[in-house]
Amino acid sequence: MILVFLLLALLLPPACVDTKGDTPGVDQNHPAEIDTRCDMPTDEQSPAVQKVRKAVFAGSWYEGTEPALTNQIDRFLDGAKMAAVDKPVRALISPHAGLVYSGATAAVGFKTLDAERVKRVMLLALSHRHPFKGASILDVTHYETPLGLIPVDRAACDEIVGDEHFSCVPGAHRSEHSLEIQLPFLQRVLGEGFSIIPLLVSHVDADALGAMADVLLPYWNDETVVVVSSDFTHYGEGYGYVPFDREIPENISKLDHGAVDRIVALDAEGFRRYVADTGATICGRNPIALLLTMARKKGYGARELFYTTSGEKTGDYSMSCSYLSIAVTGDLGGETKKPMPAELTDAEQATLLELARRSIESQIETGAAPKDLSGFAITPGLEEDLGAFVTLKIDGRLRGCIGYLTGRGPLYKTVIQNAINAAIHDPRFPEVRIEEIPRIDIEISVLSPVVEVDDPEEIKVGRDGLIVSRGFNRGTLLPQVAPEYGWSRIEFLEHTCAKAGLPKDAWKDEKTKIERYAAQVFGELEGRGGELEGRGGEKDR
């Protein structure tokens, strides 16, 4: 299967099917044929019957089985730097090429999402092959990937489709990858329990942008994030776009960042004019313009997170596609914070420790996580969506440590995943060998929400874990690290700065963001409790 996937990946174009007009021979802004019909079957169906949009591109544009896709997405997320954003991320612009090309860029954006807050995703993708007027929402109840089913917020979708600018155009969805390619990242980052409002945006008049934005804005609340799917410049004869033939990488970047300048200014009209004037082959220009219109009405801001090109990846600029991750950020309004999680009982701690050990044994012995969990008491506390780290030691020396600072699903599943990750995916160590398993001591840190530090004096060694971030640099150290090494508060700050790849005194710089979180820490050697009062971030002890 892996060989088949790699062969397919090599045959894939590093971008969309067509970009100058998104449909061969058709300009997306002036389509030859406009289709606004909803020709879904009209037979009466019970509300309980699921109508599922099956995955079309699994096994070609991305891995086709649950274990392989989980590993693929997690490797992109683990390899992505945590971009520092000063306000909650309310929307992303994310690429949609085959993941071997664009996955690393997409991961930087998705890694900024707050899984605790986000319960719904509004997807603004595009139709490459099937032009129509306005936006289309498919008449289904779920979207499927190898990672499982994602429920559609049908109540919201049915209300939206009642407007004249929104319809159901099934033909546009049948072979469209731009929406589907975003879903596995959402499933891994947000875990279970989120729904989607999935739209394909095609021909949109400038006059219609404001009206469409007004329809969608009521659904963009504090628990909803918007994801726009778009690649940027498609350069080369194969794309029908060769505006220059010298200094190609530099000129591609200049062309892309001319568009980015309009995007970060939330200037929808200027962005559309720039695309028209330059002929820039930005396939998702219409959903981007719709997002900019919505974000400007909200008073949000935007910033670039990451940029690369397929030409940079392959070394061949004869055909190159550009990939950007851009975040729209803004304050939350009227949000009720989730109550602090209760501390785990001794029995729940013992269950997690046994699950971690059983998972490592199963992975090393059989190559897979344990499938039968019927012998474990999974309590409501273990179903909480919490971040956690799993630390492995042998004779008191670190042997692996990986975790999530924010929840990505039920706590017990997070522990299973990170026990395996710590055993075989920590890049600092070789994979755990079967003969080492009896000597391994397991420690689990269950994390609380993150609290921003206004004054470093408030940091308490032994209580707080730290996150230090500036620009694209971000690092964290768990609460138990400082006491283990006997560090003072200042030394703890300095070592966390070093972990982030920053100068040790970077914490004094007003541009550096400092956050803290607490953890309930317990292990096989001794049980240790901790306060719960903070949460956020990513991997690594």
LUMZA-187329 format. One record per residue (C-alpha): x, y, z. Coordinates in steps of 0.02 Angstrom, whole numbers, padded with zeros to 5 digits, always signed. Layout:
residues N
XYZ ...
end
This chain:
residues 541
+00000+00000+00000 +00139+00122+00045 +00227+00085-00121 +00064+00115-00216 +00039+00280-00126 +00215+00340-00163 +00196+00296-00347 +00031+00390-00354 +00109+00538-00265 +00247+00548-00394 +00118+00550-00533 +00012+00685-00453 +00028+00865-00506 +00091+00972-00361 -00065+01076-00368 -00240+01095-00437 -00305+01025-00600 -00316+01192-00688 -00291+01366-00620 -00302+01505-00745 -00489+01482-00748 -00502+01333-00628 -00591+01234-00763 -00505+01194-00929 -00560+01324-01054 -00676+01412-00930 -00642+01570-00830 -00708+01548-00654 -00764+01729-00649 -00852+01716-00818 -00909+01536-00837 -00981+01481-01002 -01120+01384-00916 -01200+01425-00750 -01280+01283-00652 -01386+01325-00500 -01491+01167-00493 -01499+01043-00350 -01520+00876-00437 -01500+00765-00284 -01620+00617-00278 -01791+00671-00218 -01850+00508-00141 -01919+00525+00035 -01791+00474+00164 -01798+00455+00352 -01703+00591+00447 -01606+00451+00532 -01534+00391+00366 -01355+00447+00339 -01309+00521+00170 -01120+00515+00160 -01001+00601+00041 -00869+00466+00022 -00683+00507+00013 -00630+00516-00170 -00445+00554-00154 -00393+00438-00012 -00250+00328-00069 -00192+00452-00201 -00183+00632-00140 -00163+00571+00039 -00144+00404+00128 -00291+00285+00109 -00300+00189+00273 -00333+00249+00450 -00163+00199+00524 -00063+00267+00377 -00162+00430+00368 -00151+00457+00556 +00037+00435+00546 +00050+00549+00394 -00048+00693+00471 +00035+00676+00642 +00208+00681+00564 +00163+00843+00475 +00094+00917+00636 +00241+00859+00741 +00364+00930+00615 +00278+01099+00602 +00339+01245+00705 +00208+01322+00818 +00173+01494+00744 +00149+01627+00876 -00016+01720+00857 -00066+01862+00973 -00254+01829+00965 -00367+01677+00940 -00363+01607+00763 -00533+01635+00684 -00493+01577+00506 -00357+01496+00401 -00309+01499+00218 -00237+01327+00185 -00166+01241+00029 -00247+01090-00054 -00118+01000-00161 -00071+00819-00129 -00008+00810+00049 +00167+00758-00002 +00181+00933-00075 +00073+01046+00033 +00050+00950+00197 +00194+01033+00289 +00127+01206+00249 -00052+01161+00296 +00007+01089+00462 +00078+01256+00520 -00094+01335+00508 -00195+01191+00579 -00076+01179+00726 -00134+01351+00785 -00316+01297+00809 -00386+01284+00985 -00467+01114+00995 -00551+01159+01159 -00643+01307+01081 -00679+01253+00903 -00836+01147+00885 -00881+01188+00705 -00784+01225+00545 -00851+01326+00398 -00755+01268+00244 -00744+01385+00094 -00670+01280-00045 -00690+01293-00235 -00746+01198-00386 -00603+01168-00508 -00701+01077-00644 -00884+01125-00630 -00925+01311-00641 -01086+01379-00566 -01152+01537-00487 -01127+01576-00302 -01089+01438-00177 -01147+01258-00160 -01179+01149-00008 -01200+00964-00043 -01357+00880+00024 -01271+00754+00138 -01266+00721+00325 -01083+00670+00337 -00915+00680+00250 -00803+00528+00261 -00615+00504+00264 -00513+00352+00318 -00514+00431+00492 -00703+00418+00505 -00863+00517+00479 -00880+00705+00505 -01058+00767+00537 -01126+00910+00433 -01220+01046+00528 -01377+01017+00424 -01482+01145+00517 -01360+01284+00475 -01334+01222+00297 -01521+01213+00261 -01542+01392+00322 -01397+01453+00214 -01459+01365+00057 -01622+01460+00077 -01532+01616+00015 -01524+01655-00172 -01334+01651-00178 -01321+01475-00108 -01382+01313-00187 -01343+01128-00206 -01241+01081-00361 -01195+00897-00339 -01090+00888-00497 -00968+01014-00425 -00934+00903-00274 -00913+00733-00355 -00729+00745-00401 -00675+00898-00304 -00522+00884-00192 -00506+01061-00122 -00628+01031+00022 -00590+00847+00054 -00401+00875+00073 -00429+00987+00227 -00532+00860+00325 -00397+00740+00391 -00303+00885+00470 -00462+00944+00555 -00497+00768+00619 -00325+00750+00696 -00316+00925+00770 -00496+00944+00832 -00529+00763+00875 -00708+00705+00887 -00861+00811+00916 -00848+00948+00784 -00964+00977+00636 -00940+01063+00469 -01026+01186+00355 -00947+01133+00188 -00960+01254+00042 -00889+01260-00133 -00876+01440-00195 -00875+01468-00383 -00924+01622-00485 -00954+01772-00370 -00990+01948-00433 -00911+02089-00334 -01086+02150-00291 -01131+01980-00219 -00984+01968-00099 -01062+02078+00033 -01230+01991+00024 -01150+01818+00038 -01042+01876+00183 -01196+01940+00275 -01279+01769+00256 -01129+01676+00327 -01076+01797+00464 -01208+01741+00593 -01134+01566+00587 -00956+01628+00620 -00963+01629+00809 -00832+01598+00944 -00846+01409+00923 -00832+01413+00733 -00672+01430+00631 -00671+01465+00444 -00550+01368+00331 -00523+01433+00154 -00443+01311+00032 -00326+01386-00096 -00157+01365-00177 -00068+01518-00245 +00036+01546-00403 +00035+01401-00526 +00186+01434-00636 +00236+01342-00795 +00182+01293-00969 +00074+01153-00898 -00027+01284-00805 -00032+01403-00953 +00054+01538-00851 +00232+01596-00886 +00238+01783-00850 +00428+01779-00830 +00572+01661-00869 +00713+01736-00766 +00743+01732-00578 +00592+01619-00568 +00591+01578-00379 +00613+01761-00334 +00479+01821-00454 +00355+01688-00399 +00378+01742-00219 +00359+01926-00267 +00198+01885-00361 +00127+01784-00217 +00169+01913-00086 +00087+02050-00185 -00073+01952-00157 -00028+01919+00025 -00009+02106+00054 -00190+02132+00001 -00248+01983+00105 -00168+02038+00268 -00246+02210+00239 -00416+02122+00221 -00436+02216+00057 -00554+02106-00045 -00574+02232-00185 -00387+02263-00195 -00353+02077-00194 -00474+02044-00337 -00401+02189-00436 -00224+02126-00408 -00271+01952-00471 -00355+02028-00624 -00209+02145-00662 -00071+02015-00643 -00166+01861-00703 -00104+01776-00544 -00163+01596-00548 -00235+01589-00372 -00367+01454-00386 -00461+01498-00226 -00472+01684-00263 -00661+01689-00243 -00671+01601-00073 -00524+01709-00017 -00616+01867-00069 -00770+01807+00025 -00667+01775+00182 -00586+01948+00171 -00757+02028+00157 -00819+01934+00310 -00662+01966+00413 -00664+02152+00375 -00844+02163+00435 -00788+02077+00595 -00640+02194+00622 -00514+02052+00625 -00331+02051+00572 -00226+01931+00466 -00046+01873+00455 +00059+01754+00352 +00116+01599+00445 +00215+01499+00317 +00260+01499+00133 +00342+01377+00014 +00328+01311-00163 +00329+01141-00245 +00477+01204-00348 +00574+01226-00187 +00529+01050-00134 +00570+00964-00299 +00706+01080-00363 +00610+01097-00527 +00529+01265-00564 +00470+01220-00739 +00303+01184-00653 +00285+01257-00480 +00138+01285-00363 +00144+01401-00213 +00076+01357-00041 +00033+01479+00097 -00036+01463+00271 -00120+01624+00327 -00213+01654+00490 -00356+01775+00523 -00358+01820+00707 -00476+01914+00821 -00538+01929+00999 -00674+01816+01063 -00836+01898+01117 -00956+01843+01250 -00877+01672+01266 -00910+01565+01419 -00754+01473+01467 -00757+01287+01493 -00752+01235+01676 -00585+01173+01741 -00569+00984+01731 -00575+00889+01895 -00418+00798+01951 -00410+00615+01902 -00443+00486+02035 -00312+00357+02084 -00411+00226+01987 -00415+00336+01830 -00229+00368+01844 -00197+00181+01857 -00306+00150+01703 -00207+00276+01599 -00040+00205+01654 -00095+00029+01610 -00163+00089+01443 +00004+00173+01405 +00103+00016+01447 -00015-00099+01351 -00005+00018+01200 +00185+00017+01197 +00190-00172+01213 +00062-00195+01075 +00149-00074+00958 +00321-00151+00982 +00259-00332+00974 +00125-00319+00837 +00154-00152+00751 -00016-00082+00803 -00106-00005+00951 -00215-00122+01055 -00388-00146+00980 -00480-00226+01125 -00502-00101+01268 -00650-00191+01346 -00550-00231+01503 -00521-00047+01543 -00641+00062+01642 -00660+00217+01531 -00743+00343+01646 -00815+00514+01595 -00655+00592+01663 -00553+00491+01538 -00668+00549+01398 -00623+00732+01430 -00539+00826+01286 -00373+00863+01373 -00192+00880+01322 -00066+00757+01393 +00116+00706+01383 +00187+00531+01407 +00364+00520+01472 +00469+00362+01467 +00622+00336+01578 +00746+00196+01605 +00847+00202+01767 +00793+00381+01790 +00856+00437+01619 +00740+00506+01486 +00698+00378+01350 +00560+00473+01259 +00430+00608+01288 +00295+00670+01169 +00126+00748+01198 -00008+00874+01152 -00029+01035+01248 -00210+01044+01189 -00335+00903+01178 -00360+00811+01014 -00499+00699+01073 -00535+00591+01227 -00394+00590+01355 -00374+00401+01354 -00346+00403+01164 -00220+00544+01182 -00124+00439+01308 -00126+00287+01192 -00064+00392+01045 +00075+00478+01141 +00134+00322+01231 +00166+00250+01059 +00238+00415+00995 +00358+00425+01142 +00414+00245+01112 +00443+00251+00925 +00428+00430+00859 +00533+00539+00976 +00669+00599+00854 +00796+00613+00995 +00799+00426+01028 +00798+00261+00933 +00637+00160+00941 +00610+00066+01104 +00664-00116+01088 +00557-00257+01154 +00688-00305+01284 +00683-00128+01355 +00496-00129+01394 +00510-00211+01568 +00638-00079+01621 +00534+00071+01564 +00449+00181+01693 +00299+00278+01627 +00248+00451+01684 +00093+00543+01622 +00060+00730+01631 -00122+00783+01606 -00126+00967+01563 -00241+01111+01603 -00283+01265+01495 -00148+01394+01456 -00140+01562+01546 -00041+01707+01474 +00092+01775+01592 +00081+01963+01619 +00220+01970+01749 +00359+01838+01759 +00351+01855+01948 +00188+01757+01945 +00275+01600+01881 +00289+01468+02015 +00421+01331+01998 +00342+01161+02031 +00168+01220+01985 +00188+01292+01811 +00243+01227+01643 +00302+01363+01524 +00277+01405+01341 +00389+01538+01265 +00355+01601+01088 +00414+01737+00971 +00386+01738+00784 +00395+01560+00720 +00492+01500+00873 +00400+01411+01012 +00454+01293+01151 +00382+01217+01309 +00446+01132+01466 +00332+01033+01581 +00302+01086+01763 +00406+00943+01835 +00564+00984+01736 +00621+01135+01838 +00611+01047+02009 +00700+00893+01939 +00849+01000+01888 +00840+01119+02036 +00813+01272+01927 +00759+01441+01992 +00619+01537+01908 +00745+01635+01802 +00837+01476+01752 +00671+01395+01705 +00632+01543+01592 +00806+01537+01514 +00797+01350+01477 +00623+01368+01401 +00688+01507+01289 +00829+01392+01234 +00702+01255+01199 +00613+01377+01084 +00775+01412+00992 +00785+01589+01063 +00923+01677+01162 +00912+01632+01346 +00864+01810+01393 +00727+01823+01261 +00596+01815+01398 +00641+01995+01442 +00594+02056+01268 +00418+02128+01259 +00395+02041+01090 +00413+01872+01174 +00253+01790+01233 +00258+01688+01394 +00118+01569+01443 +00098+01448+01586 -00005+01293+01620 -00021+01166+01759 -00020+00977+01754 -00075+00829+01855 +00078+00718+01852 +00079+00535+01901 +00187+00385+01863 +00219+00203+01894 +00356+00237+02022 +00261+00364+02125 +00094+00457+02117 +00108+00646+02109 -00038+00768+02100 -00038+00942+02027 -00152+01092+02018 -00255+01116+01863 -00266+01292+01797 -00200+01331+01619 -00190+01231+01434 -00117+01251+01251 +00023+01204+01122 +00111+01047+01060 +00245+00918+01071 +00401+00882+01169 +00466+00887+01345 
end
